[in-house]
């Protein structure tokens, strides 16, 4: 993405992608109704942060920021 600086590494990206897709599949398989959709959407947003390489929560928490004093 042109607007965001990557703030998570390759290993964390792979882990986020795997956990996000896995949780979405499990939520869709074992839950029903709105709780299933809540889990699926949350898990897919977690996987999306792994695909993009940018996590807004990590930015707010200053996790991985090498410029801080």
mmCIF file as Biopython writes it, N, C-alpha, C and O atoms, coordinates in Angstrom:
data_model
#
loop_
_atom_site.group_PDB
_atom_site.id
_atom_site.type_symbol
_atom_site.label_atom_id
_atom_site.label_alt_id
_atom_site.label_comp_id
_atom_site.label_asym_id
_atom_site.label_entity_id
_atom_site.label_seq_id
_atom_site.pdbx_PDB_ins_code
_atom_site.Cartn_x
_atom_site.Cartn_y
_atom_site.Cartn_z
_atom_site.occupancy
_atom_site.B_iso_or_equiv
_atom_site.auth_seq_id
_atom_site.auth_asym_id
_atom_site.pdbx_PDB_model_num
ATOM 1   N N  . UNK A ? 1  ? 0.845   -1.174  0.000  1.0 0.0 1  A 1 
ATOM 2   C CA . UNK A ? 1  ? 0.000   0.000   0.000  1.0 0.0 1  A 1 
ATOM 3   C C  . UNK A ? 1  ? 0.888   1.233   0.000  1.0 0.0 1  A 1 
ATOM 4   O O  . UNK A ? 1  ? 1.904   1.280   0.694  1.0 0.0 1  A 1 
ATOM 5   N N  . UNK A ? 2  ? 0.512   2.193   -0.754 1.0 0.0 2  A 1 
ATOM 6   C CA . UNK A ? 2  ? 1.295   3.406   -0.892 1.0 0.0 2  A 1 
ATOM 7   C C  . UNK A ? 2  ? 1.173   4.325   0.321  1.0 0.0 2  A 1 
ATOM 8   O O  . UNK A ? 2  ? 2.072   5.129   0.565  1.0 0.0 2  A 1 
ATOM 9   N N  . UNK A ? 3  ? 0.098   4.230   1.079  1.0 0.0 3  A 1 
ATOM 10  C CA . UNK A ? 3  ? -0.160  5.167   2.162  1.0 0.0 3  A 1 
ATOM 11  C C  . UNK A ? 3  ? 0.379   4.694   3.509  1.0 0.0 3  A 1 
ATOM 12  O O  . UNK A ? 3  ? 0.575   5.502   4.416  1.0 0.0 3  A 1 
ATOM 13  N N  . UNK A ? 4  ? 0.618   3.404   3.644  1.0 0.0 4  A 1 
ATOM 14  C CA . UNK A ? 4  ? 1.012   2.856   4.935  1.0 0.0 4  A 1 
ATOM 15  C C  . UNK A ? 4  ? 2.406   2.257   4.857  1.0 0.0 4  A 1 
ATOM 16  O O  . UNK A ? 4  ? 2.752   1.585   3.886  1.0 0.0 4  A 1 
ATOM 17  N N  . UNK A ? 5  ? 3.192   2.504   5.877  1.0 0.0 5  A 1 
ATOM 18  C CA . UNK A ? 5  ? 4.500   1.875   5.992  1.0 0.0 5  A 1 
ATOM 19  C C  . UNK A ? 5  ? 4.307   0.531   6.688  1.0 0.0 5  A 1 
ATOM 20  O O  . UNK A ? 5  ? 3.620   0.454   7.706  1.0 0.0 5  A 1 
ATOM 21  N N  . UNK A ? 6  ? 4.898   -0.509  6.157  1.0 0.0 6  A 1 
ATOM 22  C CA . UNK A ? 6  ? 4.754   -1.832  6.753  1.0 0.0 6  A 1 
ATOM 23  C C  . UNK A ? 6  ? 5.282   -1.808  8.175  1.0 0.0 6  A 1 
ATOM 24  O O  . UNK A ? 6  ? 6.363   -1.279  8.432  1.0 0.0 6  A 1 
ATOM 25  N N  . UNK A ? 7  ? 4.529   -2.374  9.092  1.0 0.0 7  A 1 
ATOM 26  C CA . UNK A ? 7  ? 4.978   -2.380  10.477 1.0 0.0 7  A 1 
ATOM 27  C C  . UNK A ? 7  ? 4.975   -3.772  11.097 1.0 0.0 7  A 1 
ATOM 28  O O  . UNK A ? 7  ? 5.154   -3.907  12.308 1.0 0.0 7  A 1 
ATOM 29  N N  . UNK A ? 8  ? 4.774   -4.808  10.288 1.0 0.0 8  A 1 
ATOM 30  C CA . UNK A ? 8  ? 4.902   -6.175  10.781 1.0 0.0 8  A 1 
ATOM 31  C C  . UNK A ? 8  ? 5.800   -6.942  9.818  1.0 0.0 8  A 1 
ATOM 32  O O  . UNK A ? 8  ? 5.805   -6.687  8.613  1.0 0.0 8  A 1 
ATOM 33  N N  . UNK A ? 9  ? 6.546   -7.869  10.361 1.0 0.0 9  A 1 
ATOM 34  C CA . UNK A ? 9  ? 7.503   -8.621  9.570  1.0 0.0 9  A 1 
ATOM 35  C C  . UNK A ? 9  ? 6.853   -9.769  8.799  1.0 0.0 9  A 1 
ATOM 36  O O  . UNK A ? 9  ? 5.658   -10.036 8.929  1.0 0.0 9  A 1 
ATOM 37  N N  . UNK A ? 10 ? 7.668   -10.428 8.005  1.0 0.0 10 A 1 
ATOM 38  C CA . UNK A ? 10 ? 7.184   -11.528 7.162  1.0 0.0 10 A 1 
ATOM 39  C C  . UNK A ? 10 ? 6.651   -12.697 8.000  1.0 0.0 10 A 1 
ATOM 40  O O  . UNK A ? 10 ? 5.625   -13.286 7.657  1.0 0.0 10 A 1 
ATOM 41  N N  . UNK A ? 11 ? 7.337   -13.031 9.085  1.0 0.0 11 A 1 
ATOM 42  C CA . UNK A ? 11 ? 6.886   -14.140 9.927  1.0 0.0 11 A 1 
ATOM 43  C C  . UNK A ? 11 ? 5.528   -13.824 10.560 1.0 0.0 11 A 1 
ATOM 44  O O  . UNK A ? 11 ? 4.634   -14.670 10.585 1.0 0.0 11 A 1 
ATOM 45  N N  . UNK A ? 12 ? 5.384   -12.603 11.069 1.0 0.0 12 A 1 
ATOM 46  C CA . UNK A ? 12 ? 4.115   -12.223 11.674 1.0 0.0 12 A 1 
ATOM 47  C C  . UNK A ? 12 ? 3.006   -12.148 10.624 1.0 0.0 12 A 1 
ATOM 48  O O  . UNK A ? 12 ? 1.850   -12.445 10.924 1.0 0.0 12 A 1 
ATOM 49  N N  . UNK A ? 13 ? 3.347   -11.756 9.407  1.0 0.0 13 A 1 
ATOM 50  C CA . UNK A ? 13 ? 2.357   -11.734 8.333  1.0 0.0 13 A 1 
ATOM 51  C C  . UNK A ? 13 ? 1.835   -13.138 8.062  1.0 0.0 13 A 1 
ATOM 52  O O  . UNK A ? 13 ? 0.629   -13.343 7.932  1.0 0.0 13 A 1 
ATOM 53  N N  . UNK A ? 14 ? 2.740   -14.096 7.978  1.0 0.0 14 A 1 
ATOM 54  C CA . UNK A ? 14 ? 2.334   -15.480 7.715  1.0 0.0 14 A 1 
ATOM 55  C C  . UNK A ? 14 ? 1.487   -16.037 8.848  1.0 0.0 14 A 1 
ATOM 56  O O  . UNK A ? 14 ? 0.504   -16.738 8.609  1.0 0.0 14 A 1 
ATOM 57  N N  . UNK A ? 15 ? 1.867   -15.725 10.077 1.0 0.0 15 A 1 
ATOM 58  C CA . UNK A ? 15 ? 1.098   -16.197 11.231 1.0 0.0 15 A 1 
ATOM 59  C C  . UNK A ? 15 ? -0.293  -15.571 11.241 1.0 0.0 15 A 1 
ATOM 60  O O  . UNK A ? 15 ? -1.278  -16.270 11.477 1.0 0.0 15 A 1 
ATOM 61  N N  . UNK A ? 16 ? -0.388  -14.278 10.991 1.0 0.0 16 A 1 
ATOM 62  C CA . UNK A ? 16 ? -1.687  -13.598 10.960 1.0 0.0 16 A 1 
ATOM 63  C C  . UNK A ? 16 ? -2.585  -14.160 9.865  1.0 0.0 16 A 1 
ATOM 64  O O  . UNK A ? 16 ? -3.782  -14.353 10.075 1.0 0.0 16 A 1 
ATOM 65  N N  . UNK A ? 17 ? -2.006  -14.419 8.702  1.0 0.0 17 A 1 
ATOM 66  C CA . UNK A ? 17 ? -2.779  -14.963 7.601  1.0 0.0 17 A 1 
ATOM 67  C C  . UNK A ? 17 ? -3.303  -16.351 7.946  1.0 0.0 17 A 1 
ATOM 68  O O  . UNK A ? 17 ? -4.479  -16.641 7.722  1.0 0.0 17 A 1 
ATOM 69  N N  . UNK A ? 18 ? -2.456  -17.204 8.483  1.0 0.0 18 A 1 
ATOM 70  C CA . UNK A ? 18 ? -2.866  -18.562 8.841  1.0 0.0 18 A 1 
ATOM 71  C C  . UNK A ? 18 ? -3.922  -18.588 9.927  1.0 0.0 18 A 1 
ATOM 72  O O  . UNK A ? 18 ? -4.921  -19.298 9.812  1.0 0.0 18 A 1 
ATOM 73  N N  . UNK A ? 19 ? -3.704  -17.816 10.981 1.0 0.0 19 A 1 
ATOM 74  C CA . UNK A ? 19 ? -4.672  -17.784 12.082 1.0 0.0 19 A 1 
ATOM 75  C C  . UNK A ? 19 ? -5.984  -17.160 11.630 1.0 0.0 19 A 1 
ATOM 76  O O  . UNK A ? 19 ? -7.057  -17.631 12.006 1.0 0.0 19 A 1 
ATOM 77  N N  . UNK A ? 20 ? -5.906  -16.108 10.830 1.0 0.0 20 A 1 
ATOM 78  C CA . UNK A ? 20 ? -7.124  -15.448 10.363 1.0 0.0 20 A 1 
ATOM 79  C C  . UNK A ? 20 ? -7.981  -16.344 9.491  1.0 0.0 20 A 1 
ATOM 80  O O  . UNK A ? 20 ? -9.192  -16.434 9.694  1.0 0.0 20 A 1 
ATOM 81  N N  . UNK A ? 21 ? -7.370  -17.005 8.529  1.0 0.0 21 A 1 
ATOM 82  C CA . UNK A ? 21 ? -8.131  -17.896 7.645  1.0 0.0 21 A 1 
ATOM 83  C C  . UNK A ? 21 ? -8.649  -19.102 8.429  1.0 0.0 21 A 1 
ATOM 84  O O  . UNK A ? 21 ? -9.792  -19.521 8.242  1.0 0.0 21 A 1 
ATOM 85  N N  . UNK A ? 22 ? -7.814  -19.656 9.301  1.0 0.0 22 A 1 
ATOM 86  C CA . UNK A ? 22 ? -8.244  -20.799 10.113 1.0 0.0 22 A 1 
ATOM 87  C C  . UNK A ? 22 ? -9.410  -20.459 11.032 1.0 0.0 22 A 1 
ATOM 88  O O  . UNK A ? 22 ? -10.364 -21.230 11.138 1.0 0.0 22 A 1 
ATOM 89  N N  . UNK A ? 23 ? -9.338  -19.315 11.691 1.0 0.0 23 A 1 
ATOM 90  C CA . UNK A ? 23 ? -10.424 -18.904 12.588 1.0 0.0 23 A 1 
ATOM 91  C C  . UNK A ? 23 ? -11.709 -18.616 11.816 1.0 0.0 23 A 1 
ATOM 92  O O  . UNK A ? 23 ? -12.805 -18.898 12.299 1.0 0.0 23 A 1 
ATOM 93  N N  . UNK A ? 24 ? -11.572 -18.056 10.618 1.0 0.0 24 A 1 
ATOM 94  C CA . UNK A ? 24 ? -12.759 -17.800 9.798  1.0 0.0 24 A 1 
ATOM 95  C C  . UNK A ? 24 ? -13.421 -19.104 9.392  1.0 0.0 24 A 1 
ATOM 96  O O  . UNK A ? 24 ? -14.646 -19.220 9.447  1.0 0.0 24 A 1 
ATOM 97  N N  . UNK A ? 25 ? -12.633 -20.080 8.987  1.0 0.0 25 A 1 
ATOM 98  C CA . UNK A ? 25 ? -13.198 -21.377 8.610  1.0 0.0 25 A 1 
ATOM 99  C C  . UNK A ? 25 ? -13.844 -22.085 9.797  1.0 0.0 25 A 1 
ATOM 100 O O  . UNK A ? 25 ? -14.928 -22.655 9.670  1.0 0.0 25 A 1 
ATOM 101 N N  . UNK A ? 26 ? -13.185 -22.047 10.940 1.0 0.0 26 A 1 
ATOM 102 C CA . UNK A ? 26 ? -13.755 -22.679 12.131 1.0 0.0 26 A 1 
ATOM 103 C C  . UNK A ? 26 ? -15.025 -21.970 12.591 1.0 0.0 26 A 1 
ATOM 104 O O  . UNK A ? 26 ? -15.999 -22.621 12.970 1.0 0.0 26 A 1 
ATOM 105 N N  . UNK A ? 27 ? -15.016 -20.654 12.557 1.0 0.0 27 A 1 
ATOM 106 C CA . UNK A ? 27 ? -16.206 -19.904 12.957 1.0 0.0 27 A 1 
ATOM 107 C C  . UNK A ? 27 ? -17.376 -20.174 12.040 1.0 0.0 27 A 1 
ATOM 108 O O  . UNK A ? 27 ? -18.513 -20.300 12.494 1.0 0.0 27 A 1 
ATOM 109 N N  . UNK A ? 28 ? -17.104 -20.264 10.752 1.0 0.0 28 A 1 
ATOM 110 C CA . UNK A ? 28 ? -18.165 -20.543 9.777  1.0 0.0 28 A 1 
ATOM 111 C C  . UNK A ? 28 ? -18.678 -21.970 9.916  1.0 0.0 28 A 1 
ATOM 112 O O  . UNK A ? 28 ? -19.865 -22.224 9.712  1.0 0.0 28 A 1 
ATOM 113 N N  . UNK A ? 29 ? -17.792 -22.906 10.264 1.0 0.0 29 A 1 
ATOM 114 C CA . UNK A ? 29 ? -18.172 -24.316 10.352 1.0 0.0 29 A 1 
ATOM 115 C C  . UNK A ? 29 ? -18.936 -24.656 11.632 1.0 0.0 29 A 1 
ATOM 116 O O  . UNK A ? 29 ? -19.883 -25.441 11.596 1.0 0.0 29 A 1 
ATOM 117 N N  . UNK A ? 30 ? -18.534 -24.075 12.750 1.0 0.0 30 A 1 
ATOM 118 C CA . UNK A ? 30 ? -19.073 -24.506 14.033 1.0 0.0 30 A 1 
ATOM 119 C C  . UNK A ? 30 ? -20.060 -23.551 14.686 1.0 0.0 30 A 1 
ATOM 120 O O  . UNK A ? 30 ? -20.689 -23.914 15.680 1.0 0.0 30 A 1 
ATOM 121 N N  . UNK A ? 31 ? -20.210 -22.358 14.164 1.0 0.0 31 A 1 
ATOM 122 C CA . UNK A ? 31 ? -21.143 -21.407 14.744 1.0 0.0 31 A 1 
ATOM 123 C C  . UNK A ? 31 ? -22.276 -21.129 13.765 1.0 0.0 31 A 1 
ATOM 124 O O  . UNK A ? 31 ? -22.172 -21.419 12.573 1.0 0.0 31 A 1 
ATOM 125 N N  . UNK A ? 32 ? -23.347 -20.567 14.284 1.0 0.0 32 A 1 
ATOM 126 C CA . UNK A ? 32 ? -24.486 -20.239 13.428 1.0 0.0 32 A 1 
ATOM 127 C C  . UNK A ? 32 ? -24.978 -18.834 13.748 1.0 0.0 32 A 1 
ATOM 128 O O  . UNK A ? 32 ? -24.782 -18.332 14.855 1.0 0.0 32 A 1 
ATOM 129 N N  . UNK A ? 33 ? -25.609 -18.213 12.781 1.0 0.0 33 A 1 
ATOM 130 C CA . UNK A ? 33 ? -26.212 -16.900 12.980 1.0 0.0 33 A 1 
ATOM 131 C C  . UNK A ? 33 ? -25.195 -15.778 13.040 1.0 0.0 33 A 1 
ATOM 132 O O  . UNK A ? 33 ? -24.121 -15.851 12.442 1.0 0.0 33 A 1 
ATOM 133 N N  . UNK A ? 34 ? -25.564 -14.721 13.787 1.0 0.0 34 A 1 
ATOM 134 C CA . UNK A ? 34 ? -24.709 -13.540 13.831 1.0 0.0 34 A 1 
ATOM 135 C C  . UNK A ? 34 ? -23.379 -13.780 14.534 1.0 0.0 34 A 1 
ATOM 136 O O  . UNK A ? 34 ? -22.401 -13.122 14.178 1.0 0.0 34 A 1 
ATOM 137 N N  . UNK A ? 35 ? -23.277 -14.698 15.527 1.0 0.0 35 A 1 
ATOM 138 C CA . UNK A ? 35 ? -21.951 -14.926 16.103 1.0 0.0 35 A 1 
ATOM 139 C C  . UNK A ? 35 ? -20.960 -15.483 15.070 1.0 0.0 35 A 1 
ATOM 140 O O  . UNK A ? 35 ? -19.772 -15.162 15.106 1.0 0.0 35 A 1 
ATOM 141 N N  . UNK A ? 36 ? -21.453 -16.309 14.163 1.0 0.0 36 A 1 
ATOM 142 C CA . UNK A ? 36 ? -20.581 -16.853 13.123 1.0 0.0 36 A 1 
ATOM 143 C C  . UNK A ? 36 ? -20.057 -15.739 12.239 1.0 0.0 36 A 1 
ATOM 144 O O  . UNK A ? 36 ? -18.869 -15.698 11.922 1.0 0.0 36 A 1 
ATOM 145 N N  . UNK A ? 37 ? -20.940 -14.836 11.839 1.0 0.0 37 A 1 
ATOM 146 C CA . UNK A ? 37 ? -20.503 -13.744 10.968 1.0 0.0 37 A 1 
ATOM 147 C C  . UNK A ? 37 ? -19.569 -12.789 11.688 1.0 0.0 37 A 1 
ATOM 148 O O  . UNK A ? 37 ? -18.654 -12.237 11.076 1.0 0.0 37 A 1 
ATOM 149 N N  . UNK A ? 38 ? -19.788 -12.587 12.973 1.0 0.0 38 A 1 
ATOM 150 C CA . UNK A ? 38 ? -18.896 -11.736 13.754 1.0 0.0 38 A 1 
ATOM 151 C C  . UNK A ? 38 ? -17.488 -12.330 13.810 1.0 0.0 38 A 1 
ATOM 152 O O  . UNK A ? 38 ? -16.499 -11.616 13.642 1.0 0.0 38 A 1 
ATOM 153 N N  . UNK A ? 39 ? -17.405 -13.622 14.044 1.0 0.0 39 A 1 
ATOM 154 C CA . UNK A ? 39 ? -16.099 -14.288 14.089 1.0 0.0 39 A 1 
ATOM 155 C C  . UNK A ? 39 ? -15.440 -14.275 12.715 1.0 0.0 39 A 1 
ATOM 156 O O  . UNK A ? 39 ? -14.241 -14.018 12.603 1.0 0.0 39 A 1 
ATOM 157 N N  . UNK A ? 40 ? -16.216 -14.549 11.670 1.0 0.0 40 A 1 
ATOM 158 C CA . UNK A ? 40 ? -15.667 -14.596 10.309 1.0 0.0 40 A 1 
ATOM 159 C C  . UNK A ? 40 ? -15.123 -13.228 9.894  1.0 0.0 40 A 1 
ATOM 160 O O  . UNK A ? 40 ? -14.011 -13.140 9.373  1.0 0.0 40 A 1 
ATOM 161 N N  . UNK A ? 41 ? -15.879 -12.181 10.114 1.0 0.0 41 A 1 
ATOM 162 C CA . UNK A ? 41 ? -15.434 -10.840 9.721  1.0 0.0 41 A 1 
ATOM 163 C C  . UNK A ? 41 ? -14.195 -10.423 10.526 1.0 0.0 41 A 1 
ATOM 164 O O  . UNK A ? 41 ? -13.261 -9.846  9.970  1.0 0.0 41 A 1 
ATOM 165 N N  . UNK A ? 42 ? -14.186 -10.710 11.818 1.0 0.0 42 A 1 
ATOM 166 C CA . UNK A ? 42 ? -13.025 -10.369 12.646 1.0 0.0 42 A 1 
ATOM 167 C C  . UNK A ? 42 ? -11.789 -11.145 12.200 1.0 0.0 42 A 1 
ATOM 168 O O  . UNK A ? 42 ? -10.697 -10.584 12.112 1.0 0.0 42 A 1 
ATOM 169 N N  . UNK A ? 43 ? -11.962 -12.421 11.921 1.0 0.0 43 A 1 
ATOM 170 C CA . UNK A ? 43 ? -10.829 -13.244 11.501 1.0 0.0 43 A 1 
ATOM 171 C C  . UNK A ? 43 ? -10.311 -12.820 10.138 1.0 0.0 43 A 1 
ATOM 172 O O  . UNK A ? 43 ? -9.099  -12.803 9.919  1.0 0.0 43 A 1 
ATOM 173 N N  . UNK A ? 44 ? -11.196 -12.480 9.225  1.0 0.0 44 A 1 
ATOM 174 C CA . UNK A ? 44 ? -10.755 -12.052 7.901  1.0 0.0 44 A 1 
ATOM 175 C C  . UNK A ? 44 ? -10.063 -10.690 7.950  1.0 0.0 44 A 1 
ATOM 176 O O  . UNK A ? 44 ? -9.159  -10.434 7.154  1.0 0.0 44 A 1 
ATOM 177 N N  . UNK A ? 45 ? -10.470 -9.814  8.867  1.0 0.0 45 A 1 
ATOM 178 C CA . UNK A ? 45 ? -9.760  -8.545  9.004  1.0 0.0 45 A 1 
ATOM 179 C C  . UNK A ? 45 ? -8.362  -8.780  9.573  1.0 0.0 45 A 1 
ATOM 180 O O  . UNK A ? 45 ? -7.422  -8.065  9.229  1.0 0.0 45 A 1 
ATOM 181 N N  . UNK A ? 46 ? -8.228  -9.768  10.432 1.0 0.0 46 A 1 
ATOM 182 C CA . UNK A ? 46 ? -6.921  -10.149 10.962 1.0 0.0 46 A 1 
ATOM 183 C C  . UNK A ? 46 ? -6.042  -10.700 9.834  1.0 0.0 46 A 1 
ATOM 184 O O  . UNK A ? 46 ? -4.858  -10.374 9.751  1.0 0.0 46 A 1 
ATOM 185 N N  . UNK A ? 47 ? -6.625  -11.532 8.972  1.0 0.0 47 A 1 
ATOM 186 C CA . UNK A ? 47 ? -5.884  -12.076 7.830  1.0 0.0 47 A 1 
ATOM 187 C C  . UNK A ? 47 ? -5.518  -10.972 6.839  1.0 0.0 47 A 1 
ATOM 188 O O  . UNK A ? 47 ? -4.440  -11.003 6.245  1.0 0.0 47 A 1 
ATOM 189 N N  . UNK A ? 48 ? -6.398  -10.013 6.664  1.0 0.0 48 A 1 
ATOM 190 C CA . UNK A ? 48 ? -6.120  -8.904  5.743  1.0 0.0 48 A 1 
ATOM 191 C C  . UNK A ? 48 ? -4.924  -8.084  6.215  1.0 0.0 48 A 1 
ATOM 192 O O  . UNK A ? 48 ? -4.121  -7.633  5.398  1.0 0.0 48 A 1 
ATOM 193 N N  . UNK A ? 49 ? -4.800  -7.890  7.509  1.0 0.0 49 A 1 
ATOM 194 C CA . UNK A ? 49 ? -3.630  -7.166  8.010  1.0 0.0 49 A 1 
ATOM 195 C C  . UNK A ? 49 ? -2.358  -7.962  7.732  1.0 0.0 49 A 1 
ATOM 196 O O  . UNK A ? 49 ? -1.291  -7.380  7.537  1.0 0.0 49 A 1 
ATOM 197 N N  . UNK A ? 50 ? -2.467  -9.279  7.714  1.0 0.0 50 A 1 
ATOM 198 C CA . UNK A ? 50 ? -1.319  -10.103 7.351  1.0 0.0 50 A 1 
ATOM 199 C C  . UNK A ? 50 ? -0.977  -10.000 5.882  1.0 0.0 50 A 1 
ATOM 200 O O  . UNK A ? 50 ? 0.199   -10.015 5.520  1.0 0.0 50 A 1 
ATOM 201 N N  . UNK A ? 51 ? -1.973  -9.897  5.037  1.0 0.0 51 A 1 
ATOM 202 C CA . UNK A ? 51 ? -1.731  -9.770  3.598  1.0 0.0 51 A 1 
ATOM 203 C C  . UNK A ? 51 ? -1.100  -8.421  3.274  1.0 0.0 51 A 1 
ATOM 204 O O  . UNK A ? 51 ? -0.154  -8.342  2.490  1.0 0.0 51 A 1 
ATOM 205 N N  . UNK A ? 52 ? -1.623  -7.369  3.876  1.0 0.0 52 A 1 
ATOM 206 C CA . UNK A ? 52 ? -1.151  -6.019  3.586  1.0 0.0 52 A 1 
ATOM 207 C C  . UNK A ? 52 ? 0.205   -5.740  4.247  1.0 0.0 52 A 1 
ATOM 208 O O  . UNK A ? 52 ? 1.050   -5.059  3.666  1.0 0.0 52 A 1 
ATOM 209 N N  . UNK A ? 53 ? 0.409   -6.263  5.454  1.0 0.0 53 A 1 
ATOM 210 C CA . UNK A ? 53 ? 1.656   -6.006  6.164  1.0 0.0 53 A 1 
ATOM 211 C C  . UNK A ? 53 ? 1.587   -4.800  7.071  1.0 0.0 53 A 1 
ATOM 212 O O  . UNK A ? 53 ? 2.613   -4.322  7.555  1.0 0.0 53 A 1 
ATOM 213 N N  . UNK A ? 54 ? 0.397   -4.308  7.303  1.0 0.0 54 A 1 
ATOM 214 C CA . UNK A ? 54 ? 0.204   -3.137  8.156  1.0 0.0 54 A 1 
ATOM 215 C C  . UNK A ? 54 ? -0.877  -3.434  9.179  1.0 0.0 54 A 1 
ATOM 216 O O  . UNK A ? 54 ? -1.954  -3.922  8.834  1.0 0.0 54 A 1 
ATOM 217 N N  . UNK A ? 55 ? -0.586  -3.138  10.442 1.0 0.0 55 A 1 
ATOM 218 C CA . UNK A ? 55 ? -1.556  -3.339  11.511 1.0 0.0 55 A 1 
ATOM 219 C C  . UNK A ? 55 ? -1.757  -2.009  12.235 1.0 0.0 55 A 1 
ATOM 220 O O  . UNK A ? 55 ? -0.827  -1.496  12.858 1.0 0.0 55 A 1 
ATOM 221 N N  . UNK A ? 56 ? -2.973  -1.444  12.157 1.0 0.0 56 A 1 
ATOM 222 C CA . UNK A ? 56 ? -3.211  -0.166  12.828 1.0 0.0 56 A 1 
ATOM 223 C C  . UNK A ? 56 ? -3.060  -0.242  14.346 1.0 0.0 56 A 1 
ATOM 224 O O  . UNK A ? 56 ? -2.642  0.733   14.969 1.0 0.0 56 A 1 
ATOM 225 N N  . UNK A ? 57 ? -3.388  -1.374  14.944 1.0 0.0 57 A 1 
ATOM 226 C CA . UNK A ? 57 ? -3.257  -1.521  16.392 1.0 0.0 57 A 1 
ATOM 227 C C  . UNK A ? 57 ? -1.785  -1.496  16.795 1.0 0.0 57 A 1 
ATOM 228 O O  . UNK A ? 57 ? -1.433  -0.925  17.827 1.0 0.0 57 A 1 
ATOM 229 N N  . UNK A ? 58 ? -0.931  -2.109  15.990 1.0 0.0 58 A 1 
ATOM 230 C CA . UNK A ? 58 ? 0.505   -2.073  16.267 1.0 0.0 58 A 1 
ATOM 231 C C  . UNK A ? 58 ? 1.044   -0.653  16.169 1.0 0.0 58 A 1 
ATOM 232 O O  . UNK A ? 58 ? 1.956   -0.284  16.909 1.0 0.0 58 A 1 
ATOM 233 N N  . UNK A ? 59 ? 0.490   0.144   15.265 1.0 0.0 59 A 1 
ATOM 234 C CA . UNK A ? 59 ? 0.907   1.532   15.134 1.0 0.0 59 A 1 
ATOM 235 C C  . UNK A ? 59 ? 0.517   2.330   16.370 1.0 0.0 59 A 1 
ATOM 236 O O  . UNK A ? 59 ? 1.323   3.104   16.886 1.0 0.0 59 A 1 
ATOM 237 N N  . UNK A ? 60 ? -0.702  2.153   16.845 1.0 0.0 60 A 1 
ATOM 238 C CA . UNK A ? 60 ? -1.163  2.876   18.028 1.0 0.0 60 A 1 
ATOM 239 C C  . UNK A ? 60 ? -0.351  2.465   19.251 1.0 0.0 60 A 1 
ATOM 240 O O  . UNK A ? 60 ? 0.006   3.308   20.075 1.0 0.0 60 A 1 
ATOM 241 N N  . UNK A ? 61 ? -0.060  1.171   19.370 1.0 0.0 61 A 1 
ATOM 242 C CA . UNK A ? 61 ? 0.706   0.667   20.513 1.0 0.0 61 A 1 
ATOM 243 C C  . UNK A ? 61 ? 2.201   0.888   20.345 1.0 0.0 61 A 1 
ATOM 244 O O  . UNK A ? 61 ? 2.975   0.602   21.258 1.0 0.0 61 A 1 
ATOM 245 N N  . UNK A ? 62 ? 2.617   1.397   19.178 1.0 0.0 62 A 1 
ATOM 246 C CA . UNK A ? 62 ? 4.020   1.635   18.841 1.0 0.0 62 A 1 
ATOM 247 C C  . UNK A ? 62 ? 4.823   0.353   18.901 1.0 0.0 62 A 1 
ATOM 248 O O  . UNK A ? 62 ? 6.004   0.368   19.250 1.0 0.0 62 A 1 
ATOM 249 N N  . UNK A ? 63 ? 4.181   -0.765  18.559 1.0 0.0 63 A 1 
ATOM 250 C CA . UNK A ? 63 ? 4.837   -2.061  18.504 1.0 0.0 63 A 1 
ATOM 251 C C  . UNK A ? 63 ? 5.648   -2.164  17.219 1.0 0.0 63 A 1 
ATOM 252 O O  . UNK A ? 63 ? 5.114   -1.962  16.129 1.0 0.0 63 A 1 
ATOM 253 N N  . UNK A ? 64 ? 6.921   -2.475  17.340 1.0 0.0 64 A 1 
ATOM 254 C CA . UNK A ? 64 ? 7.758   -2.603  16.161 1.0 0.0 64 A 1 
ATOM 255 C C  . UNK A ? 64 ? 8.292   -1.298  15.637 1.0 0.0 64 A 1 
ATOM 256 O O  . UNK A ? 64 ? 8.941   -1.278  14.591 1.0 0.0 64 A 1 
ATOM 257 N N  . UNK A ? 65 ? 8.037   -0.195  16.335 1.0 0.0 65 A 1 
ATOM 258 C CA . UNK A ? 65 ? 8.514   1.111   15.900 1.0 0.0 65 A 1 
ATOM 259 C C  . UNK A ? 65 ? 9.957   1.297   16.330 1.0 0.0 65 A 1 
ATOM 260 O O  . UNK A ? 65 ? 10.242  1.346   17.526 1.0 0.0 65 A 1 
ATOM 261 N N  . UNK A ? 66 ? 10.857  1.401   15.393 1.0 0.0 66 A 1 
ATOM 262 C CA . UNK A ? 66 ? 12.273  1.508   15.688 1.0 0.0 66 A 1 
ATOM 263 C C  . UNK A ? 66 ? 12.719  2.949   15.924 1.0 0.0 66 A 1 
ATOM 264 O O  . UNK A ? 66 ? 13.870  3.181   16.294 1.0 0.0 66 A 1 
ATOM 265 N N  . UNK A ? 67 ? 11.833  3.918   15.718 1.0 0.0 67 A 1 
ATOM 266 C CA . UNK A ? 67 ? 12.219  5.330   15.836 1.0 0.0 67 A 1 
ATOM 267 C C  . UNK A ? 67 ? 11.954  5.909   17.209 1.0 0.0 67 A 1 
ATOM 268 O O  . UNK A ? 67 ? 12.354  7.044   17.468 1.0 0.0 67 A 1 
ATOM 269 N N  . UNK A ? 68 ? 11.308  5.193   18.092 1.0 0.0 68 A 1 
ATOM 270 C CA . UNK A ? 68 ? 10.987  5.779   19.391 1.0 0.0 68 A 1 
ATOM 271 C C  . UNK A ? 68 ? 12.222  5.843   20.279 1.0 0.0 68 A 1 
ATOM 272 O O  . UNK A ? 68 ? 13.181  5.094   20.094 1.0 0.0 68 A 1 
ATOM 273 N N  . UNK A ? 69 ? 12.179  6.742   21.234 1.0 0.0 69 A 1 
ATOM 274 C CA . UNK A ? 69 ? 13.338  6.955   22.122 1.0 0.0 69 A 1 
ATOM 275 C C  . UNK A ? 69 ? 13.274  6.061   23.318 1.0 0.0 69 A 1 
ATOM 276 O O  . UNK A ? 69 ? 14.163  6.104   24.169 1.0 0.0 69 A 1 
#
